[in-house]
């Protein structure tokens, strides 16, 4: 299990291919180093890693400790129906496979960032908490991961007029200095990204497969060499196409951006599912292009909460779609009505991981920031304490969490038992969004559901 030759100061892959102990342990426990079918132990999923990292935190142990101490002794007291101690030990014993894989990937120009690294995208951690991938493989300009931008989404089989428009969107974004975030797939994704690169713009590609091939592909080469592009993937860099991975990566495209534009959506498939998930979770505004394709589901997305893009495609500016005073807040205000008559609330769970807000003591073991996000997510039903409230009289500088605004307002609206219909009237939310958030609030134990008839009441009220 000796991988000690990897020994950099942070978790990213420096020129000599070295990795920090924290990054080593994270990779060993969560990543594939060969085709999935040839791996005898299945790496931990995001949720499994979250549970295990929380347990390590509670024991004042770090993932890196598993590499220098007998893991069997450290794992005394660990009990999980899906994650046996034997599975963890088997994963940790893949040091040789890790070393060989890293040498191969580094020769192709790939690097690695883990959730405890300062370069890891802050938007992913803020929006997805412990559902953000523990490891990102990538190539290109790592600094672009925290720039935000416009997510451009669409199907592989968009009609020619929609693809021509997509190319214009890429060019417009480049001219306005706004990054394009997309999936690198044939069709809309690739067209938007290449449209931006041709005009000297910046692109962030979230690949569902074949990152290793993409790193050396001629289509991306100039952008990568000019530091105008970054390609990342949470999946094994040599993985072939998988519908499951393609669906799973959609949320990362939205969560790396500040706003989104759907060019063309089919009646089923990844574009539709990803857009619906974004509307449900309210990560970023969802704009929708009008299309002449009668088989498209664009109108369906608008009916569910998206907004039509300006019909005059020559007149609009990309900056008008972005997350600023005229962007996300205005769109969400139309959907949420009275909730926005209240002052902006501080985020319940401020970013405590690596980033500008952390104390200068960030030189502590980097796993502090990794496991802290797990603690924040698993304690998601704690109430903001008085110190947090006092510190944040000003509006939060990070992305607004509209679910948290909703639960804050529930303290007033559901002080006494209230029906769904009454909540719809007072919040102006559509019923599907309201019921989704009410279910989540019940799961978070912020409200209780009463029956006969069905009503909701905040838990701290009698």
HUURVEN-V379480 format. One record per residue. N is the residue number from 0. RES is the residue in one small letter. SS is DSSP state (2 for helix, 1 for strand, 0 for the rest). Layout:
n->{N | N}
res->{RES | RES}
ss->{SS | SS}
This chain:
n->{0 | 1 | 2 | 3 | 4 | 5 | 6 | 7 | 8 | 9 | 10 | 11 | 12 | 13 | 14 | 15 | 16 | 17 | 18 | 19 | 20 | 21 | 22 | 23 | 24 | 25 | 26 | 27 | 28 | 29 | 30 | 31 | 32 | 33 | 34 | 35 | 36 | 37 | 38 | 39 | 40 | 41 | 42 | 43 | 44 | 45 | 46 | 47 | 48 | 49 | 50 | 51 | 52 | 53 | 54 | 55 | 56 | 57 | 58 | 59 | 60 | 61 | 62 | 63 | 64 | 65 | 66 | 67 | 68 | 69 | 70 | 71 | 72 | 73 | 74 | 75 | 76 | 77 | 78 | 79 | 80 | 81 | 82 | 83 | 84 | 85 | 86 | 87 | 88 | 89 | 90 | 91 | 92 | 93 | 94 | 95 | 96 | 97 | 98 | 99 | 100 | 101 | 102 | 103 | 104 | 105 | 106 | 107 | 108 | 109 | 110 | 111 | 112 | 113 | 114 | 115 | 116 | 117 | 118 | 119 | 120 | 121 | 122 | 123 | 124 | 125 | 126 | 127 | 128 | 129 | 130 | 131 | 132 | 133 | 134 | 135 | 136 | 137 | 138 | 139 | 140 | 141 | 142 | 143 | 144 | 145 | 146 | 147 | 148 | 149 | 150 | 151 | 152 | 153 | 154 | 155 | 156 | 157 | 158 | 159 | 160 | 161 | 162 | 163 | 164 | 165 | 166 | 167 | 168 | 169 | 170 | 171 | 172 | 173 | 174 | 175 | 176 | 177 | 178 | 179 | 180 | 181 | 182 | 183 | 184 | 185 | 186 | 187 | 188 | 189 | 190 | 191 | 192 | 193 | 194 | 195 | 196 | 197 | 198 | 199 | 200 | 201 | 202 | 203 | 204 | 205 | 206 | 207 | 208 | 209 | 210 | 211 | 212 | 213 | 214 | 215 | 216 | 217 | 218 | 219 | 220 | 221 | 222 | 223 | 224 | 225 | 226 | 227 | 228 | 229 | 230 | 231 | 232 | 233 | 234 | 235 | 236 | 237 | 238 | 239 | 240 | 241 | 242 | 243 | 244 | 245 | 246 | 247 | 248 | 249 | 250 | 251 | 252 | 253 | 254 | 255 | 256 | 257 | 258 | 259 | 260 | 261 | 262 | 263 | 264 | 265 | 266 | 267 | 268 | 269 | 270 | 271 | 272 | 273 | 274 | 275 | 276 | 277 | 278 | 279 | 280 | 281 | 282 | 283 | 284 | 285 | 286 | 287 | 288 | 289 | 290 | 291 | 292 | 293 | 294 | 295 | 296 | 297 | 298 | 299 | 300 | 301 | 302 | 303 | 304 | 305 | 306 | 307 | 308 | 309 | 310 | 311 | 312 | 313 | 314 | 315 | 316 | 317 | 318 | 319 | 320 | 321 | 322 | 323 | 324 | 325 | 326 | 327 | 328 | 329 | 330 | 331 | 332 | 333 | 334 | 335 | 336 | 337 | 338 | 339 | 340 | 341 | 342 | 343 | 344 | 345 | 346 | 347 | 348 | 349 | 350 | 351 | 352 | 353 | 354 | 355 | 356 | 357 | 358 | 359 | 360 | 361 | 362 | 363 | 364 | 365 | 366 | 367 | 368 | 369 | 370 | 371 | 372 | 373 | 374 | 375 | 376 | 377 | 378 | 379 | 380 | 381 | 382 | 383 | 384 | 385 | 386 | 387 | 388 | 389 | 390 | 391 | 392 | 393 | 394 | 395 | 396 | 397 | 398 | 399 | 400 | 401 | 402 | 403 | 404 | 405 | 406 | 407 | 408 | 409 | 410 | 411 | 412 | 413 | 414 | 415 | 416 | 417 | 418 | 419 | 420 | 421 | 422 | 423 | 424 | 425 | 426 | 427 | 428 | 429 | 430 | 431 | 432 | 433 | 434 | 435 | 436 | 437 | 438 | 439 | 440 | 441 | 442 | 443 | 444 | 445 | 446 | 447 | 448 | 449 | 450 | 451 | 452 | 453 | 454 | 455 | 456 | 457 | 458 | 459 | 460 | 461}
res->{x | x | x | x | x | x | x | x | x | x | x | x | x | x | x | x | x | x | x | x | x | x | x | x | x | x | x | x | x | x | x | x | x | x | x | x | x | x | x | x | x | x | x | x | x | x | x | x | x | x | x | x | x | x | x | x | x | x | x | x | x | x | x | x | x | x | x | x | x | x | x | x | x | x | x | x | x | x | x | x | x | x | x | x | x | x | x | x | x | x | x | x | x | x | x | x | x | x | x | x | x | x | x | x | x | x | x | x | x | x | x | x | x | x | x | x | x | x | x | x | x | x | x | x | x | x | x | x | x | x | x | x | x | x | x | x | x | x | x | x | x | x | x | x | x | x | x | x | x | x | x | x | x | x | x | x | x | x | x | x | x | x | x | x | x | x | x | x | x | x | x | x | x | x | x | x | x | x | x | x | x | x | x | x | x | x | x | x | x | x | x | x | x | x | x | x | x | x | x | x | x | x | x | x | x | x | x | x | x | x | x | x | x | x | x | x | x | x | x | x | x | x | x | x | x | x | x | x | x | x | x | x | x | x | x | x | x | x | x | x | x | x | x | x | x | x | x | x | x | x | x | x | x | x | x | x | x | x | x | x | x | x | x | x | x | x | x | x | x | x | x | x | x | x | x | x | x | x | x | x | x | x | x | x | x | x | x | x | x | x | x | x | x | x | x | x | x | x | x | x | x | x | x | x | x | x | x | x | x | x | x | x | x | x | x | x | x | x | x | x | x | x | x | x | x | x | x | x | x | x | x | x | x | x | x | x | x | x | x | x | x | x | x | x | x | x | x | x | x | x | x | x | x | x | x | x | x | x | x | x | x | x | x | x | x | x | x | x | x | x | x | x | x | x | x | x | x | x | x | x | x | x | x | x | x | x | x | x | x | x | x | x | x | x | x | x | x | x | x | x | x | x | x | x | x | x | x | x | x | x | x | x | x | x | x | x | x | x | x | x | x | x | x | x | x | x | x | x | x | x | x | x | x | x | x | x | x | x | x | x | x | x | x | x | x | x | x | x | x | x | x | x | x | x | x | x | x | x | x | x | x | x}
ss->{0 | 0 | 0 | 0 | 0 | 0 | 0 | 0 | 0 | 0 | 0 | 0 | 0 | 0 | 0 | 0 | 0 | 0 | 0 | 0 | 2 | 2 | 2 | 2 | 2 | 2 | 2 | 2 | 2 | 2 | 0 | 0 | 0 | 0 | 0 | 2 | 2 | 2 | 0 | 0 | 0 | 0 | 0 | 0 | 0 | 2 | 2 | 2 | 2 | 2 | 2 | 2 | 2 | 2 | 2 | 2 | 2 | 2 | 0 | 0 | 0 | 0 | 0 | 0 | 2 | 2 | 2 | 2 | 0 | 0 | 2 | 2 | 2 | 2 | 0 | 0 | 0 | 0 | 0 | 0 | 0 | 0 | 0 | 0 | 2 | 2 | 2 | 2 | 2 | 2 | 2 | 2 | 0 | 0 | 2 | 2 | 2 | 2 | 2 | 2 | 2 | 2 | 2 | 2 | 2 | 2 | 2 | 0 | 0 | 0 | 1 | 1 | 1 | 1 | 0 | 0 | 0 | 0 | 0 | 0 | 0 | 2 | 2 | 2 | 2 | 2 | 2 | 2 | 2 | 2 | 2 | 0 | 0 | 0 | 1 | 1 | 1 | 1 | 1 | 1 | 0 | 2 | 2 | 2 | 2 | 2 | 0 | 0 | 0 | 1 | 1 | 1 | 1 | 1 | 0 | 0 | 0 | 0 | 0 | 2 | 2 | 2 | 2 | 2 | 2 | 2 | 2 | 2 | 2 | 2 | 2 | 2 | 2 | 2 | 2 | 2 | 0 | 0 | 0 | 1 | 1 | 1 | 0 | 0 | 0 | 0 | 0 | 2 | 2 | 2 | 2 | 2 | 2 | 2 | 2 | 2 | 2 | 2 | 0 | 0 | 0 | 0 | 1 | 1 | 1 | 1 | 0 | 0 | 0 | 0 | 2 | 2 | 2 | 2 | 2 | 0 | 0 | 2 | 2 | 2 | 2 | 2 | 2 | 2 | 2 | 0 | 0 | 0 | 1 | 1 | 1 | 1 | 1 | 0 | 0 | 0 | 0 | 0 | 0 | 0 | 0 | 0 | 2 | 2 | 2 | 2 | 2 | 2 | 0 | 2 | 2 | 2 | 2 | 2 | 2 | 2 | 0 | 0 | 1 | 1 | 1 | 1 | 1 | 1 | 0 | 0 | 0 | 0 | 0 | 2 | 2 | 2 | 2 | 2 | 2 | 2 | 2 | 2 | 2 | 2 | 2 | 0 | 0 | 0 | 1 | 1 | 1 | 1 | 0 | 0 | 0 | 0 | 0 | 0 | 0 | 0 | 0 | 2 | 2 | 2 | 2 | 2 | 2 | 0 | 0 | 0 | 1 | 1 | 0 | 0 | 0 | 0 | 0 | 0 | 0 | 0 | 0 | 2 | 2 | 2 | 2 | 0 | 0 | 0 | 0 | 0 | 0 | 2 | 2 | 2 | 2 | 2 | 2 | 2 | 2 | 2 | 2 | 2 | 2 | 2 | 2 | 0 | 0 | 0 | 0 | 0 | 0 | 0 | 0 | 0 | 0 | 0 | 0 | 0 | 0 | 0 | 0 | 0 | 0 | 2 | 2 | 2 | 2 | 0 | 0 | 0 | 2 | 2 | 2 | 2 | 2 | 2 | 2 | 2 | 2 | 2 | 2 | 2 | 0 | 0 | 0 | 0 | 0 | 0 | 0 | 2 | 2 | 2 | 2 | 2 | 2 | 0 | 0 | 0 | 0 | 0 | 0 | 0 | 0 | 0 | 0 | 2 | 2 | 2 | 2 | 2 | 2 | 2 | 2 | 2 | 2 | 2 | 2 | 0 | 0 | 0 | 0 | 1 | 0 | 2 | 2 | 2 | 2 | 2 | 2 | 2 | 2 | 0 | 0 | 0 | 2 | 2 | 2 | 2 | 2 | 2 | 2 | 2 | 2 | 2 | 2 | 2 | 2 | 0 | 0 | 0 | 1 | 1 | 1 | 1 | 0 | 0 | 0 | 0 | 1 | 1 | 1 | 1 | 0 | 0 | 0 | 0}
